Amino acid sequence: MNRLASPAHAITRAPFGRLPDGREASLFTLINAAGMVATITDFGGIVTSLSVPDRAGHLANVVLGFDALAPYLSGSAYFGALIGRYGNRIARGQFTLDGADHQLTVNNGAHHLHGGARGFDKVLWDAHIAGTALVLQYTSVDGEQGYPGTLVTTVEYELLDSNELVMRVHAVTDRATPVNITQHSYFNLAGQGDILGHELTLYADAFTSVDEGLIPLGARVPVAGTPFDFRSSRSIGERIGQPDKQLRHGAGYDHNFVLSGATELAARVLEPVSGRVLELFTTEPGVQFYSGNFLDGSQGFARRSGFCLEPQHFPDGPNQPGFPGTILRPGATYTTSSRWRFSTDANAI
């Protein structure tokens, strides 16, 4: 690991490899005044690495990722990627909108997941640098993966000197369509090993229960008295093996948490050995907490070697009238913003 330096705030661009169609992907390196470093590629809007200091000032990469393009082309674990048009699952890939039935591509058993077989994570975004921000844009044409309407999405990534990675998203459409864009980084604040000792606080009083296919049942279930109660800091591994039906469905945690909405602070995570702290702030009403249960080493990372906190509207929103609305219509603008703030806790062991 490298000792924390203090280079000037900068964004640089370098080649990252070629797609099968011959187009070249780029890798952007964002450095803030404190020496924190983020690398992001225009293929899938993927955060490939995020180097953050520990309490002693030593940098380590705290996200799961690769230093070459090839694993991202073939992989399906969504490491670090932008997710769209619709993050999470839509039951059977079906929904009815304005009296018309729509069938999306099915890529997760019987269901549609994270935008389909070729979602936003598998496309090359147009990219440019605007001051201290990396700006990505993608036009998803009418009918892509089964979605109605042409959707134009713009994403800004910015690395602030306060050690915050900010993501701002806006999108417009020419026809009514579901939209639910999120970010799918896997975090490991130790930089290695499993994440079961990470101490998590989730500012959520309820979660949305799911069936065996991880499709929401439509109910908001209070977290009180369940292994899903992270309102006070608990280690991720403390209750992950309890004989709970919902934990069995997800093989651990893979559930949408309903945020309290009192502030934009959604979650706080402490890794006690390094002292690194991650705080997630978001304008979204929910966050998917996923404990890396289906990582199996086949894509380079072991089971539960990373966790995800995906800010989002709720899974299967187009089919769940009791959930927050996810339909974007012509003339309106979809907006969402999230930021991941990193710091250290001097009192951690």
RODO-2510 file (C-alpha; in nm, 4 decimals, decimal comma):
residues 349
     n   res          X          Y          Z
     1     m     0,0000     0,0000     0,0000
     2     n     0,1112     0,3558    -0,0706
     3     r     0,1320     0,6334     0,1821
     4     l    -0,1197     0,9135     0,1332
     5     a     0,0178     1,1935    -0,0848
     6     s    -0,1309     1,5325    -0,1746
     7     p    -0,1273     1,5776    -0,5527
     8     a    -0,3245     1,8504    -0,7266
     9     h    -0,6893     1,7885    -0,8063
    10     a    -0,6953     1,6338    -1,1546
    11     i    -0,8684     1,4026    -1,4030
    12     t    -0,6662     1,2154    -1,6636
    13     r    -0,7700     0,9810    -1,9453
    14     a    -0,5937     0,6691    -2,0743
    15     p    -0,6801     0,3723    -2,3017
    16     f    -0,8473     0,0791    -2,1265
    17     g    -0,8927    -0,1780    -2,4027
    18     r    -1,1021    -0,2503    -2,7106
    19     l    -1,4560    -0,3775    -2,7340
    20     p    -1,5350    -0,6659    -2,9718
    21     d    -1,6643    -0,4118    -3,2264
    22     g    -1,3294    -0,2296    -3,2264
    23     r    -1,4267     0,0746    -3,0239
    24     e    -1,1828     0,1734    -2,7526
    25     a    -1,2796     0,2173    -2,3895
    26     s    -1,1065     0,4752    -2,1722
    27     l    -1,0070     0,4781    -1,8072
    28     f    -1,0359     0,8075    -1,6194
    29     t    -0,8331     0,8700    -1,3051
    30     l    -0,9769     1,1223    -1,0605
    31     i    -0,7489     1,2537    -0,7839
    32     n    -0,8550     1,4989    -0,5160
    33     a    -0,6412     1,7407    -0,3149
    34     a    -0,6224     1,4934    -0,0252
    35     g    -0,4734     1,2202    -0,2464
    36     m    -0,7778     0,9941    -0,2744
    37     v    -0,7957     0,8258    -0,6157
    38     a    -1,0890     0,6904    -0,8174
    39     t    -1,0591     0,5150    -1,1533
    40     i    -1,3709     0,4988    -1,3712
    41     t    -1,4172     0,3604    -1,7199
    42     d    -1,6644     0,4810    -1,9813
    43     f    -1,7563     0,1161    -2,0406
    44     g    -2,0538     0,0679    -1,8110
    45     g    -1,9638     0,3752    -1,6063
    46     i    -1,7715     0,1311    -1,3883
    47     v    -1,5754     0,2399    -1,0807
    48     t    -1,2804     0,0042    -1,1202
    49     s    -1,0901     0,1168    -0,8098
    50     l    -1,1248     0,3598    -0,5209
    51     s    -0,8159     0,4211    -0,3092
    52     v    -0,8967     0,5528     0,0374
    53     p    -0,6722     0,6255     0,3385
    54     d    -0,6912     0,4360     0,6659
    55     r    -0,6348     0,5959     1,0057
    56     a    -0,2574     0,5921     0,9476
    57     g    -0,2908     0,7558     0,6050
    58     h    -0,2199     0,4396     0,4062
    59     l    -0,4165     0,3993     0,0844
    60     a    -0,5953     0,0800    -0,0147
    61     n    -0,8446     0,0012    -0,2879
    62     v    -1,1838    -0,0456    -0,1190
    63     v    -1,3915    -0,1680    -0,4149
    64     l    -1,3833    -0,4962    -0,6042
    65     g    -1,2671    -0,4480    -0,9613
    66     f    -1,0207    -0,5300    -1,2369
    67     d    -0,7305    -0,3501    -1,4019
    68     a    -0,8309    -0,4611    -1,7542
    69     l    -1,1436    -0,4383    -1,9679
    70     a    -1,1847    -0,8075    -2,0514
    71     p    -1,3361    -0,9298    -1,7207
    72     y    -1,6042    -0,6626    -1,7424
    73     l    -1,7022    -0,7659    -2,0943
    74     s    -1,7824    -1,1221    -1,9918
    75     g    -1,8780    -1,0876    -1,6254
    76     s    -2,2285    -1,0644    -1,4833
    77     a    -2,1692    -0,9638    -1,1199
    78     y    -2,1996    -0,5901    -1,2067
    79     f    -1,8747    -0,4946    -1,0324
    80     g    -1,8721    -0,1153    -0,9885
    81     a    -2,1193    -0,0527    -1,2704
    82     l    -2,3933     0,1932    -1,3506
    83     i    -2,7228     0,0033    -1,3586
    84     g    -3,0209     0,0859    -1,5806
    85     r    -3,2705     0,1377    -1,7187
    86     y    -3,4117    -0,0351    -1,4145
    87     g    -3,1984    -0,1419    -1,1225
    88     n    -3,2932    -0,4633    -0,9442
    89     r    -3,5667    -0,7049    -1,0540
    90     i    -3,8889    -0,6795    -1,2500
    91     a    -4,1049    -0,9907    -1,2102
    92     r    -4,1078    -1,2063    -1,5248
    93     g    -3,9779    -0,9025    -1,7130
    94     q    -4,3382    -0,7893    -1,7562
    95     f    -4,5350    -0,4759    -1,6779
    96     t    -4,8367    -0,2880    -1,8086
    97     l    -4,8076     0,0845    -1,8749
    98     d    -5,0900     0,3056    -2,0010
    99     g    -5,2861    -0,0017    -2,1047
   100     a    -5,0027    -0,1591    -2,3067
   101     d    -4,8233    -0,4781    -2,2024
   102     h    -4,4451    -0,4847    -2,2226
   103     q    -4,2033    -0,7786    -2,2154
   104     l    -3,8438    -0,7089    -2,1172
   105     t    -3,5521    -0,9449    -2,1655
   106     v    -3,5290    -1,2095    -1,8926
   107     n    -3,1801    -1,2672    -1,7539
   108     n    -3,2228    -1,3800    -1,3917
   109     g    -3,4150    -1,7038    -1,3947
   110     a    -3,7679    -1,6048    -1,4904
   111     h    -3,7057    -1,2374    -1,4145
   112     h    -3,5495    -0,9206    -1,5533
   113     l    -3,2482    -0,7948    -1,3552
   114     h    -3,0482    -0,4705    -1,3706
   115     g    -3,1622    -0,3612    -1,7163
   116     g    -3,1396    -0,6962    -1,8902
   117     a    -2,8736    -0,8956    -2,0723
   118     r    -2,7181    -0,5745    -2,2067
   119     g    -2,8013    -0,3054    -1,9561
   120     f    -2,6207     0,0199    -1,8895
   121     d    -2,3328    -0,1811    -1,7390
   122     k    -2,2497    -0,3333    -2,0804
   123     v    -2,2489    -0,0262    -2,3060
   124     l    -1,9853     0,2320    -2,3958
   125     w    -2,0883     0,5738    -2,2709
   126     d    -1,9892     0,9010    -2,4383
   127     a    -1,7486     1,0704    -2,1995
   128     h    -1,5913     1,4091    -2,1442
   129     i    -1,4279     1,6005    -1,8618
   130     a    -1,6042     1,9141    -1,7344
   131     g    -1,3923     2,0908    -1,4739
   132     t    -1,3618     1,8489    -1,1801
   133     a    -1,6363     1,6142    -1,3047
   134     l    -1,6398     1,3159    -1,5384
   135     v    -1,9550     1,3361    -1,7501
   136     l    -2,1004     1,0250    -1,9145
   137     q    -2,3957     1,0135    -2,1539
   138     y    -2,5831     0,7255    -2,3119
   139     t    -2,8871     0,7126    -2,5413
   140     s    -3,0945     0,3979    -2,4931
   141     v    -3,3103     0,3622    -2,8025
   142     d    -3,6780     0,2696    -2,8115
   143     g    -3,7171    -0,1064    -2,7658
   144     e    -3,3726    -0,1675    -2,6181
   145     q    -3,4030    -0,4705    -2,3852
   146     g    -3,7800    -0,4313    -2,4366
   147     y    -3,8170    -0,0870    -2,2805
   148     p    -4,0477     0,1669    -2,4450
   149     g    -3,9163     0,5069    -2,5505
   150     t    -3,5754     0,6554    -2,6188
   151     l    -3,4055     0,7468    -2,2905
   152     v    -3,1129     0,9911    -2,2781
   153     t    -2,9175     0,9578    -1,9531
   154     t    -2,6375     1,1776    -1,8221
   155     v    -2,4244     1,0814    -1,5237
   156     e    -2,1676     1,2994    -1,3494
   157     y    -1,9018     1,1537    -1,1235
   158     e    -1,7039     1,3968    -0,9099
   159     l    -1,4391     1,3310    -0,6454
   160     l    -1,4558     1,6074    -0,3871
   161     d    -1,1683     1,7230    -0,1698
   162     s    -1,3766     1,6158     0,1310
   163     n    -1,3131     1,2528     0,0230
   164     e    -1,6614     1,2125    -0,1229
   165     l    -1,7402     1,0425    -0,4514
   166     v    -2,0553     1,2052    -0,5879
   167     m    -2,2852     1,0648    -0,8564
   168     r    -2,5502     1,2873    -1,0146
   169     v    -2,7941     1,1439    -1,2697
   170     h    -3,0575     1,2952    -1,4925
   171     a    -3,2551     1,1412    -1,7766
   172     v    -3,5279     1,2393    -2,0238
   173     t    -3,7519     1,0290    -2,2463
   174     d    -3,9787     1,0702    -2,5466
   175     r    -4,2235     0,8047    -2,4225
   176     a    -4,3359     0,6857    -2,0797
   177     t    -4,0896     0,4278    -1,9425
   178     p    -3,9736     0,2855    -1,6060
   179     v    -3,6451     0,4318    -1,4812
   180     n    -3,4478     0,3313    -1,1724
   181     i    -3,0743     0,3975    -1,2097
   182     t    -2,8254     0,2927    -0,9436
   183     q    -2,4571     0,2237    -0,8780
   184     h    -2,3334    -0,1287    -0,8029
   185     s    -1,9917    -0,1025    -0,6389
   186     y    -1,8866    -0,3812    -0,4042
   187     f    -1,7044    -0,2372    -0,1031
   188     n    -1,4462    -0,3905     0,1265
   189     l    -1,3078    -0,1219     0,3558
   190     a    -1,0247    -0,3493     0,4708
   191     g    -0,9113    -0,3913     0,1113
   192     q    -0,8974    -0,7704     0,1526
   193     g    -1,0642    -1,0666     0,3242
   194     d    -1,4352    -1,0997     0,3880
   195     i    -1,6752    -0,8240     0,4941
   196     l    -1,8478    -1,0038     0,7828
   197     g    -1,6674    -0,7966     1,0475
   198     h    -1,7703    -0,4638     0,8939
   199     e    -2,0058    -0,2780     1,1277
   200     l    -2,3159    -0,1502     0,9473
   201     t    -2,5775     0,1068     1,0389
   202     l    -2,8781     0,1342     0,8051
   203     y    -3,1191     0,4184     0,8678
   204     a    -3,4241     0,2125     0,7763
   205     d    -3,7209     0,1082     0,9865
   206     a    -3,8494    -0,1486     0,7339
   207     f    -3,7483    -0,3684     0,4421
   208     t    -3,9447    -0,5163     0,1545
   209     s    -3,9850    -0,8915     0,1982
   210     v    -3,9298    -1,1155    -0,1058
   211     d    -4,0224    -1,4567    -0,2432
   212     e    -3,7786    -1,7299    -0,3468
   213     g    -3,6999    -1,5412    -0,6691
   214     l    -3,6198    -1,2233    -0,4717
   215     i    -3,9312    -1,0508    -0,6065
   216     p    -4,0951    -0,8236    -0,3463
   217     l    -4,4183    -0,9483    -0,1923
   218     g    -4,5437    -0,5901    -0,1686
   219     a    -4,5175    -0,5509     0,2083
   220     r    -4,2958    -0,3223     0,4132
   221     v    -4,1833    -0,5366     0,7055
   222     p    -4,0617    -0,3634     1,0240
   223     v    -3,6983    -0,4496     1,0961
   224     a    -3,7546    -0,4517     1,4735
   225     g    -3,6917    -0,7945     1,6183
   226     t    -3,5435    -0,9355     1,2958
   227     p    -3,1896    -0,9944     1,1627
   228     f    -3,2578    -0,6949     0,9347
   229     d    -3,2430    -0,4412     1,2169
   230     f    -2,9301    -0,2345     1,1557
   231     r    -3,0672     0,0855     1,3078
   232     s    -2,7876     0,0499     1,5614
   233     s    -2,4450    -0,0588     1,4414
   234     r    -2,4109    -0,4373     1,4061
   235     s    -2,1514    -0,6451     1,2260
   236     i    -2,2688    -0,7809     0,8917
   237     g    -2,1860    -1,1353     0,9973
   238     e    -2,3478    -1,1283     1,3407
   239     r    -2,6889    -1,2597     1,2314
   240     i    -2,6369    -1,3528     0,8665
   241     g    -2,6577    -1,7259     0,9429
   242     q    -2,9720    -1,7184     1,1537
   243     p    -3,2587    -1,9522     1,0511
   244     d    -3,4684    -1,6755     0,8997
   245     k    -3,6876    -1,7322     0,5919
   246     q    -3,5905    -1,4038     0,4303
   247     l    -3,2194    -1,4720     0,4815
   248     r    -3,2690    -1,8132     0,3208
   249     h    -3,4314    -1,6530     0,0154
   250     g    -3,1309    -1,4233    -0,0326
   251     a    -2,8638    -1,6707     0,0868
   252     g    -2,7890    -1,3833     0,3246
   253     y    -2,8742    -1,0177     0,2841
   254     d    -3,0022    -0,9196    -0,0612
   255     h    -3,2959    -0,6959     0,0260
   256     n    -3,4324    -0,3480    -0,0299
   257     f    -3,4362    -0,1360     0,2858
   258     v    -3,6947     0,1403     0,3169
   259     l    -3,5080     0,4526     0,4254
   260     s    -3,6524     0,6661     0,7036
   261     g    -3,6163     0,9813     0,4949
   262     a    -3,5326     1,2026     0,7919
   263     t    -3,2037     1,2981     0,6212
   264     e    -3,0151     1,1878     0,3111
   265     l    -2,7848     0,9747     0,5273
   266     a    -2,8791     0,6178     0,4366
   267     a    -2,5993     0,4072     0,5832
   268     r    -2,2719     0,4121     0,7745
   269     v    -2,0125     0,1355     0,7652
   270     l    -1,7039     0,1032     0,9855
   271     e    -1,4188    -0,1406     0,9264
   272     p    -1,2731    -0,1536     1,2779
   273     v    -0,9180    -0,2686     1,2014
   274     s    -0,8328    -0,0030     0,9411
   275     g    -1,0650     0,2540     1,0939
   276     r    -1,2112     0,3368     0,7516
   277     v    -1,5675     0,4690     0,7531
   278     l    -1,8089     0,4874     0,4596
   279     e    -2,1245     0,6973     0,4731
   280     l    -2,3833     0,6824     0,1959
   281     f    -2,6057     0,9835     0,1329
   282     t    -2,8816     0,9600    -0,1268
   283     t    -3,2024     1,1179    -0,2511
   284     e    -3,3465     0,7712    -0,3183
   285     p    -3,6211     0,6142    -0,0996
   286     g    -3,4488     0,2781    -0,0677
   287     v    -3,1148     0,1023    -0,0638
   288     q    -3,0406    -0,2573    -0,1613
   289     f    -2,8036    -0,4141     0,0892
   290     y    -2,6317    -0,7126    -0,0697
   291     s    -2,3700    -0,9092     0,1240
   292     g    -2,1984    -1,0700    -0,1759
   293     n    -2,3642    -1,4066    -0,1213
   294     f    -2,3443    -1,5246    -0,4818
   295     l    -1,9785    -1,4431    -0,5420
   296     d    -1,8079    -1,7801    -0,5747
   297     g    -1,4546    -1,7090    -0,6913
   298     s    -1,5317    -1,7748    -1,0567
   299     q    -1,4974    -1,4042    -1,1374
   300     g    -1,1970    -1,3435    -0,9182
   301     f    -1,3610    -1,2676    -0,5851
   302     a    -1,4665    -1,4985    -0,3034
   303     r    -1,8068    -1,5202    -0,1408
   304     r    -1,8809    -1,2217     0,0814
   305     s    -1,5576    -1,0440    -0,0072
   306     g    -1,7579    -0,7301    -0,0835
   307     f    -2,0921    -0,5737     0,0045
   308     c    -2,3181    -0,3452    -0,1994
   309     l    -2,5318    -0,0528    -0,0878
   310     e    -2,7318     0,0317    -0,3987
   311     p    -2,9431     0,3495    -0,3699
   312     q    -3,2667     0,2892    -0,5560
   313     h    -3,6409     0,2980    -0,5934
   314     f    -3,7919    -0,0345    -0,4968
   315     p    -3,7588    -0,3605    -0,6947
   316     d    -4,0490    -0,4509    -0,9237
   317     g    -4,1845    -0,0983    -0,8894
   318     p    -4,3828    -0,1034    -1,2187
   319     n    -4,5901    -0,3946    -1,0821
   320     q    -4,6286    -0,2734    -0,7232
   321     p    -4,8820     0,0109    -0,6892
   322     g    -4,7928     0,0597    -0,3234
   323     f    -4,4279     0,1340    -0,4019
   324     p    -4,2804     0,4745    -0,4979
   325     g    -4,3480     0,5515    -0,8645
   326     t    -4,0781     0,4816    -1,1239
   327     i    -4,2450     0,5936    -1,4490
   328     l    -4,0742     0,8791    -1,6326
   329     r    -4,2880     1,0650    -1,8844
   330     p    -4,2046     1,3028    -2,1701
   331     g    -4,1504     1,6579    -2,0485
   332     a    -4,0314     1,5431    -1,7045
   333     t    -3,6726     1,4874    -1,5917
   334     y    -3,5520     1,1943    -1,3837
   335     t    -3,2959     1,3092    -1,1276
   336     t    -3,1131     1,1317    -0,8500
   337     s    -2,7916     1,1932    -0,6611
   338     s    -2,5829     0,9901    -0,4190
   339     r    -2,2502     1,0447    -0,2489
   340     w    -2,0127     0,8106    -0,0745
   341     r    -1,8150     0,9921     0,1968
   342     f    -1,5003     0,8335     0,3389
   343     s    -1,3333     0,9157     0,6686
   344     t    -1,1643     0,7359     0,9580
   345     d    -1,2611     0,6567     1,3139
   346     a    -0,9685     0,7025     1,5506
   347     n    -1,1489     0,5069     1,8234
   348     a    -1,1863     0,1864     1,6229
   349     i    -0,9690    -0,1038     1,7366
***
